[in-house]
Amino acid sequence: MNSSVLREDHQGAAVLILNRPEKLNALTKDVFEALEEHVDALARETKTVGLVILRGAGGNFSAGTTWLKS
């Protein structure tokens, strides 16, 4: 999986970590694709994972995105 989103497992909880601290964890197409891969995997693990936590590396959650158009 893409290293822009990391995963840690802790006793039934999966922690997804946005891993672009140098860019304040800004969301990009690659980050969204990595999140989708993790969410797809988690959807198959409902018997062992009961909680998903999303956080950002380096003390920031996310600076958002500017590339999405409505």
Secondary structure, DSSP 8 states (H G I E B T S, - for coil): --TTEEEEEETTEEEEEE--GGGTT---HHHHHHHHHHHHHHHT-TTT--EEEEEEGGG------SS---
